[in-house]
Structure formats: structure tokens, C-alpha cells
Amino acid sequence: MSILTSPRGKAEVVHCRRTESQDIYCIQKLIRKFTQKLFGRLNIIYLLEKANLAITLCNDREEIMAQATFLDYPNWNVATPEAWPSVFRELDSDIPCTPLNTLFLHLFVAVNEYSVGCCKEIIRTVFKAVPDLHFIFLIVPSYMSLGSTLVTVFNPVGSVPCLTFNEDFAVYVCHRHSHYPQLHIRKARVEDHDDLMPIFMRHDTVLKDTYGEYFLAELIEAQDQENHAVVCEVEGVAVGFMSVCSRVNLRLLHECFDLGPFHGFCIPHPEDILEPPKEPRSADAALRADSQGTQRTAEKPPVPASPEATGSTQEKVMEEPEPLSEAHSENASEIQDMDKLNLLSHITEQEYNASRWSLASILLPEEPGRFRPVYRGDASVFCIQLFCIDEKYEARSLDFMNFVFSLFPGKNFCIISVPQLTPEFALIQNFVKVIPFDDCTLQHDLYVFHRAGLFKSITVRLANRADTPGVEQLLSSLMLSQSILEDLAQYNEARRDPDGTPLQAFVAEVAEQVVGIAVIRNEMDIEYIRSHYNIEDFIYFNHHQRDEHGRLHHLALNPAFRHYTKFFLKEILRLGSKTCLYYPVYPQTREGKLQSPYAHSLTSALHYLVPVRPRRQIVYPLEKLGINAPSKAVSKDALGYALNHTNRKLTLEPKITVNARIVVVGASSVGISFLETLVFCSHLKFNNLTLISTHGLPGKKLLGSEQRKFLASDHCFNDKDYALMSLCSWVNVVVGRMTGIDRAAKHVVVSKDRAVPYDHLILCTGQQYQVPCPTGADISQHPTNREIPTSSKMHYSGQVPCNLFTLNDEDDCMKALTWIRRNSIATEGNVIVYGNTIDAYTTVETLLNLGVRGTCIYLVHTPSKSTVTCINNYSVERAVEEALEAAGVTTFQDAILAQWNQGLKPDPICCASFTTPTKPFQLQCAMFFSFCEKNVDYETFKALNDACLVYDGRLVIDTNFHTNDIAIRAAGPLTKFSNRYYANDWTHSNFSSKEVGFQLAATMLNLFDPTLEPVMEPPADLDRLIPMYKGAKIQGGILPGAYHYLHITKPAIPTALEVQRTQSDFGSEIVTGSAKAGTYFWIHINKYKMVEDITCLSREPFPVSNYIRLFGQHEQALNDLCARYNSGRISDLYSYFMEPWCMALLHDRFIDLRKELRQVLASKQEEGMPSIEQLVRHIEEEEIYLKEEPQTYLRRVFQETIYRPLVEKRILDYLHYNRYHLPMYAWPGII
């Protein structure tokens, strides 16, 4: 916040922010004729699309006071974007402008009264936001004066000719030192104490409380050759402090962190042991190789951490007992000899990320011992013990580094450790985070900065043949170096791929040494990207030419220069004449090999890109549409991949780093939805997301599509959804079971022997089918169900039979399928399926599909605890029962498991006995599937109970997902609401798991996202209301008889359909087809004429995602569904919803159109005329006397006023903008 004062004495409180699209109207109003003469006639939308930085200045009423737009090349076409550096260096050799330190002002507008103050405030903000920026150039026609505003900040340099027409243009420059200068750094003096202490006290009093009031003066006085204290000063006043020390406990660091990429912070020595003895490759090594060779694109983002202006103590890192021997190195102070840079020249970001990836998939329970290199050379590192700077000058924190490196001419690395929850501050944004080993117990993060990172002479240019040796050296340690070198050779040879696609290769160079390589191609599949990904969340697609889209294939950068990654990307866009870059991450197969030949090497820039959400696709009836179908580029079923993106606007856009350790337990739909929501927050960077799961991330495609029928689906996520998310790129996965929670130490115990620390713990384990506990009843005594004690709440603690299967996920299904094949179950032996859930039916159908004879399958239903069946539709249930009878499957009702093997050793199960309400029975079996009621896993329950979390049948939470521990949240079927809400009938099981996970993430984002409005506490009388979610509950699968089944319903307390039909407000039903014939389609329309329930049963596959979109639609939006059905014009709903008219309703952006139309009807469009919404309220409140029916009156008002043309225009705009998805619609101009 700043205060601007006009010449008339009026004051305004102003602040700067990034320009947004809604600012365009106000910006255009501020443009004057003089502005057009200075900058030309500009398309503001186009300019903002291509701008690297656009700043808007607002007052405290959010009124726009000024706006400025900056690009990395000059306007008025005085030089091409690629060639301008040479033109401007010739203009004035005293101005060392480079692409790194220069921007060009392409537009400035301001409110006249405050224009001078606005201009200076924006310029100061730009220099603060871009630390490497030193020059801002302004080019105007030579005959124009700058006016009274710009002349206050810009100085003349000279003139340059225009490339397109015969006219000279004047060049002006604005220098950093006039607005936000570099800081002067010097050795600290005791008299600086009084200036610095207030800065320390604003952030923390711990040091003062621990070491006394004069700790800082004592630290300054204690300086020697190993300990130095430096300050930065402004106008003679110390505004920042840094204490550095060359005594570092390398032994501790080697034990806790992977220092391999930095050669252990030591000088290379001939006796260094860098590789383990040659042995057969271990599992960990295989994993590391897999991560490089197959998951190249799936990089877990590095984890920078952070204080804003904070002290960082390093007691553990500093060596207590003995000082390390002094390192020595020639030409250290300036690194004039580039051999120093060679220390890291071959250690690229990929190798560094490979070690990170090996941590990202911790395989439990067995892990071979990790090899730790042994370094014999002298230490080449010093550490920052204490650092603090005034917030006003924080952006210049890196100014310290030149000076402190000069104090240790023999050291090449500077390290700093910060507490893990410390917010990221400007200094360590330029450091590289060192990856800890999985057994590290330090509660600090370690960051490193290499001396070579001080170079500002980094340049990016197109590669040539002479760069090949340097690139080979850079990539020498990479397993994938050959792929990059082949592409580089192809570029040098032909400048395009063998298929003709233009190819470009760029190198980053420092002091004539190659430190980075990137390869891009023209994006030839841009129509597919636009139609399948929400790329328009980040760009206005129509303002980008086709050849301005590029695909990033390779990017490798020396970690010493990793803080220049965004600059590297910016230069690739400028030099390659691109505005957008895309990077795909392809999924893995079982064999660990990429599924596509177009997958490329790991990019170290992944977390500098933004993940792009995939779009839900319409399932088109292509044959029915014929020539009106979308193009093949849109409708093709290509291999799904996760898309990452950057563009010119994002190159100077910082992300907010979140270092909090967020641990999710359970890969349920709730947990996956939670992680998905966090990962796709494009302006946030979550560095410490961890998933603990028994079988890791789902979506491994263990089963073929024909065998994926064991379990029913909730249609929250499928394999393609997992591929499109690529959570493995952002989430650490720990494979194992949660067996304990240490709330005091804040860590989760995994598989009884591994601790995973957390700051926020999210429990989403859900409920699982459990091993049934036999009642032990002796059926020779002919007992009935009434005579035996219930065992549903009992936990089975005996030996689990090898042929007993409880299927809860794909891995369990794979084990069952393997057992069936290995033991020839399909040809011999009986199978018992025990339970009355829908999964029991889908498993029976899978067994039949696998070739098991129906006469060998016994479906044993347990007694129902509710009047509501798992299908809750008599027509469907009857069709399934008839299909079971036709297949020869024997069905038993109300049976309770009594014994296995007549009470003898249960492993393996040879027979099982059951009691019923009448007489018991016994069945022989070779395989037993149990689908009894789901419950919380015993180990999970024990972990929760031992941690003293309140458990009452389920884990108790409040409406904000909190348990009785503020650091532990929970969601999903694992939970129930506290009794104080008096809502025991409602749990998360009643709602869509995907929506619950999203809402859970939304509550967490309030903690981390400063752009969100603060959450207001609910009024006292509303804090006892539970949240009600609106997303549909879905279940589907393939039932016996090869029926494809789908049921969509609103969240509700389960009630039998027959009971619902008796209620007066039930609404109406629309039914076509027959369940037995496999043509059944049932829709329930509620009293508000909204689609509330859908049930489909078909022998043919149908487009499930299309039908899910019908939920919640008004029947009139469905082409007057009720009227057409009642008049007998609809005989088959399957065909009806495949007609072309329906495609627009199934589009993913139809919901946005509905919101737009609602906004039109809710807003006043004519003076003196109320809006349609207000008219409805007046009629409802009887404030208007009508002589006709309200609907007739409203329809007439709509037809006769401006509302109809407005609505029609919005609909036509919607169809036209989405015509690549909806070509089957006609609109004015195409006929």
C-alpha cells in the first residue's frame, strides 16, 4: 500500500496487482489521443496476451488508477524480437542491456490527476517484482515528446530506425538505481546493532530471550576467519543482516541429505568412492532407473521453503567439536577459471530429480540399504547461520551473495537450513532444495546455492553443431542423454523432424560454457489440446497463431543455474517466436515402459509450468451425426496424458510455495479428489504432498478392459482420469498400511516400522470389505439364525484362508484373477460369493464371463439390515434374478456364515456351512468371495483408537472435517458427524466422494491461498447445521446377464423406491424399454421438474458420462421431455439422448451458459423495467395483480422486451465459440 497525493492535495491509497481480463474496459477508457500517438493504436486484449508483465494500480475502492504493460522486445517494430539485443547495444555501449535485465514499456495509461505518482509507483513495483531487471526502455516516435508524466522517469538514449517504414524512433531508458536500487553490502559493525534489532524483534524474540538483549552485538564482535557478519545498508542505515560460517557438520548432512548432485559439498578427490560395488541391480536401483527411463515427465516438484524476513539458526548443521580443514581452490573469488563451473557441469537437473523420484515411491516393507558415497576432498561449503532483512528491501536479498562468497574464496557452495514450516522468502527462491533421505530426522529443510549462480552473463541462443561437445558433457551422467543428443543432431541436420515438423534446439550458455539445453517442436495437435484440456483458463486461444504453439520435448539445466529456469523458458518463447509451450506427461504401463513413443525426457522445468485440467468429453454418436460430427482431430480417442503449460504471461508470474507437509492416508475417491484439487491450483506449488496407500496410486491398469468387472464403480475416476492427472508427478507415494499415529511427534507409523511426518494429516481410508467372522454354530444341531449370536461386529483374528478373497481395489481383483487362472477354477471347483451388495452381483457376472460354469457358483445373500436393497428397483432386480436362474447360479437368501471346513483348520477353505431362518446348509468350495457389509479396517481403527481420536462407530468429525485434533482432518465413509449436530442419518457416505474431496481441499486452501477471501465464521445459530452437497451419487457395473447398469441419484437418506412413490411430492416417472430385454431407461422428475434419478439397464454399452450430465437438468431443457413423453413421441430414451439436439447440453461448458443466462435474467436491462427475476419475486409476493397465468405473463414479457435477443445472442455465441465440439448446430452466417 502506498499513498499518492495529487497536485490539488487529494490523497489516494493505492496498491499494485497483476492485470486481469476484467480490467480491459477500464484500461480502454483511460486511453487518450496522446496515448495512441506515443504507443500506437493497440488491441488491448492482444497486447495483454503477449505481455510478459502487466501491472494495474488500484485505489482502496478497487478503482483502476493506472496500468502499464511490459514485453521483452521493443514496440514500433524497431527490431525483431530475436535481434533487438545487438541493436540496443550498438545504440549505447554504456548501457549493458541483455534479455535478462531488460523490459520494454508498450503501454502506460493513468488517471490524469495522479499520473506522475502512478507512474513512479508502477515502475518501482516492476523493479521490485523482477530482481534481475535493470533497464526499462521506452520507444516513441521521434517527433513526440513524452509528456509531463513519463519524462519524470525516462531519460533519452538516442534514436533507432523502424524496420517497416522510413521513420526514426526515440529511445528512452529508466534505470533501476533511480527507483529500487541494489543494496550496498559491507561487513557488520557493532554500532549496527540498534538499526537491526527492531527488524529482528518484528519477526521473533526467541534469539533475544535465549541469548540475551545484546546477542547481535556479541555475534558481530565474534567475527574471525571462519565467522563473518555482513549487513546491507540504505542511506547509511543497516536494513538487513547475514551471519555466515565455514564450519559445517558435513557428516550430519551426508547422513540426512542426498548430496550426490553436489559432490558432497567437497572438492573432487582421486580417492572419492562415488559408486557402489558392482552387484546385481537392487530394487531401489531398478526403481531409480525406472523413474528416469519411464517416468521421465513425472517429476515430483522440488521443495523450496522459506521465511520472509527471518532468522535461520543452524546449530545442527554447524560443526561443534572440530573445525573442518580449510578448502583451497585457485581463482576462487571471481571464478575466472571456468574449471570451477565444471564441478557441476555434468550434474544436471535430471540426475538431481532422479534421486528425488527414488524418494517419491518408498517401497515398504523391505528396502535395501542405501549406498552413501564417500568424499575424501576438502569441504567447499559455508553456511548462513542467521539472516534477516527489512520487508521493504526483501526482494534484493540476493545482493548479499556476491559479498559473502568473496569472504570465502575457497568455497563453492553456500547452504542455509530453515524450519520446514517457514514461509518461503526471497533469498531461498534462488537456492536449490536438497532432497533428504527417507530416514532423515532433522526438522529443517536444506538449501544450496553454487558460486556459479552469481553469473549474470547467462545467454540463450539457438544451438549449432559446435555446441555438441558441450551438450554431451552436460548430459554425460544421464541415462536419457542419447535421446536429447539425437534430437540435437536432427536439428543441426535438417531443422525439422523426419515427419516434417519444425524443430528448434536452444542452449543456455555462461562464459562460453553450455549449462542448459532445450528442444521444442511445433505443436501439431493444437486442436486436440484445445478441445480436451482447459487451456483457455490461461490464454485467449484466438489471439495465438497456430505456429506460436510449441511442445517442449527436453529441458536440462545445470542445477547451479536453476533459478534461471523461468528466464530460460522466456527466452525459448522469444527466440522461437512462440507464445505458448506445452509439456505432456504420459502414463506408465505394467511393464514400466511408456505407452507412447512421443513421451520425452524428464524436464527440470515441470514445476515452473502449470498443470492444465482435462475437459470432460461428449460421447458422440458419430455414425448418426455423419458429416456433422466433429473433426477427427477433436473426436479421436488418443492416448490420454497430463498436460503442463506455460506462456508469455506466466514467465514472470511467481507461484506461492506451500511447504507444509500434507499427508493423505488412503487412495480412496475422496483422497484422490482432494489431491487433484490441490495439484490443479495453478498459482500454488505444493512441495510436500504425500499419499500413504496400501497399493500406491490407483490407475495402474492391472486388468484388461474385459476383466474389469469384479467391482462396481462410483464413476468418480477411471484409468484415463488418473492418466490425465498424473498425480505421481506431484505427490510422494508411500506404499504401506497406516498402523499408528503419533500425535505428539506428528508422524504416521506405516507398516509398524516407518514414520512419515506431517503438519496436516488427512484421513480418507474409507471402509472396506472385511474377512467374515464365522459364528461357530454347529449345523449338525440344525440351528437357525435366531438361535445364534450375531457376528457382524466381531473381528476375525484367525488365519486368513488362502482362497478367501475380499475385493476392495484393483490389486485385490488382480490377485483373485491370478488365483482363478492358476488353480483352474474356471473348469473345476465351486465358487461361493457371500454378500448382498452390488459388488456380489458384478463378481458373479465376472466369474461367468471368465468361463466359470453357473452351476458351480453359489450366491449366498446375507440377511438385509435395511428395507432398501442395493439396486432399489424391482424391475432391475427381477431381470437380474432371471439372468442368474438362466445361468444356473444357485442363490441362497438370509444366510449367515457358521463354519469353514466344519470348524477345522480353515486354510484352504474346502467347504462352508451357513445358517438360515429355516434350516442350515453346507457348500463345497474352491474359492470364497466375501462381500459382507463394509466396515473400517481393524488396523485403521486401532491406529485411530490408540491415538485417542474420538471414534463412535466411525471417526467423529465436525462440519469443517476436523477431528478432535486440529492437525488431523478426515472425510469419506470413514467418518460420521458429531452427535451435537443431531444428524446421525447423514454421513459422507450419502454424498458424492468426489465432491466431498473437493470441499475438503477447499477448506484446506483457506489456510494456504492468500488470494482467497477470509472465511467468515457462521452465525451462532447456524454452526450446528451440517453441509449438504449437491453432486450426484452414482453406481454402475455389469450385472449377471451381461446387463450394463447405471444408477444416478441425488444425495439422500436411502429410502425404498416403493415408499418414495407413495409420497405426495414424488413427482413423475418416465420409463422406456424393458429390463429383461436390456432396453430399460428410467428417469425420475421431481416436483420442480428437475431430473433427480436415472436408472439404465442395457445389454449394450452406453455413454455413462453423457447420462451423468442429465442429472439436475430441467426437463424443458431436455427438449420438453415430459411433454414429448406424454404425447407418445418418445419410445426409446437411449435413442432420444443420442440425437444431435442433445449435444450442447452434454458439453462441459453448458453449465457456464446457464450461469450467463441466469445473470442476464437477474439483471436490469432496461431503465424503469424490473428484471425477470424481480418480476418473479413480485408475483410470488402478490405485489402484482395479473389477469393471466403467471407463466403466460412472464413468457410475454420475455418475448416483448430486450431479454429475448440478449438470451439468443448468448446462446449463439456459446455455439459459435464451441463450434469445434458442436458443429452439428447451425447459426446465422453458415447457411
Buried (B, 14 or more C-beta within 10 A) or exposed (E): EBEBEBEEEEEBEBBBBEBEEEBBEBBEEBBEEEBEBBBBEBEBBEBBBBBBBBBBBBBEEEEBBBBBBBBBBBBBBBBEBBEBBEBBEEBEEEBEBBBBBBBBBBBBBBBEBBBBBBBBBBBBBBBBBBBBBBBBBBBBBBEEEBBEBBBBBBEEBBBBBBEEEEEBBBBBBBBBEEBBBBBEBEEBEBEBBEBBBEBBEEBEEEBBEEEEEBBBBEBBEEBEEBBBBBBBBBEEEBBBBBBBBBBBBBEBBBBBBBBBBBBBBBBBBEEBEEEEEEEEEBEBBEBBBBBBBBBBBBBBBBBBBBBBBBBBBBEBBBBEEEBBEEBEBEEBEEBEEBEBBEBBBBBBBBBBBBBBBBBBBBBBEEBEEEBBBEBEBBBBBBBBBBBBBBBEBBBBBBBBBEBBBBBBBBBBBBBBBBBBBBBBBBBBBBBBBBBBBBEBEBEBBBBBBBBBBBBEEBBBEBBEEEBBEBBBBBBEBBBBBEBBBEBBEBBBEEEBBEEEEBBBBBBBBBBEBBBBBBBBBBBBBBBBBBBBBBBBEBBEBEBBEEBBBBBBBBBBBBBBBBBBBBBBBBBBBBBBBBBBBBBBBBBBEEEBEBBEEBBBBBBBBBBBBBBBBBBBBBBBBEEEBEEBBBEEBBBEEEBBBBBBBBBBBBBBBEBBBBBBBBBBBBBBBBBBBBBBBBBBBBEBBBBBBBBBBBBBBBBBBBBEEEBBBBBBBBBBBBBBBBBBBBBBBBBBBBBBBBBBBBBEEBBBBBBEEBBBBBBBBBBBBBBBBBBBBBBEBBBEEEBBBEEBEEBBEEEBEEEEBEBBBBBBBBBBBBEBBEBBEEBEBBEEBBBBBBBBBBBBBBBBBBBBBBEBBBEBBBBBBBBEEEEBBBBBBEBBBEBBBBBBEEBEBBBBEBBBBBBBBBBEEBBBBBBBBBBBEEEBBBBEBBBBBBBBBBBBBBBBBBBBEEBEBEBEEBBBBBBEBBBBBEEBBBBBBBBBBBEEBEBEEBBBBBBBBBBBBBBBBBBBBEEBBEEEEEEEEEEEEEEEEEBEBEBBBBBBBBBBBBBBBBBBBBBBEBEBBEEBEEEEEBBBEBBBBEBBEBBBBBBBBBEEBBBBBBBBBBEEEBBBBBBBBBBBBEBEBBBEBBEBBEEEEBEEBBEBBBEBEBBBBBBBBBEEBBEBBEEBBEEEBEEEBBBBBBBBEEBEEEEEEEEEEEEEBBEEBBEEBEBEEBBEEBBBEBBBBBBBBBBBBEBEEEE
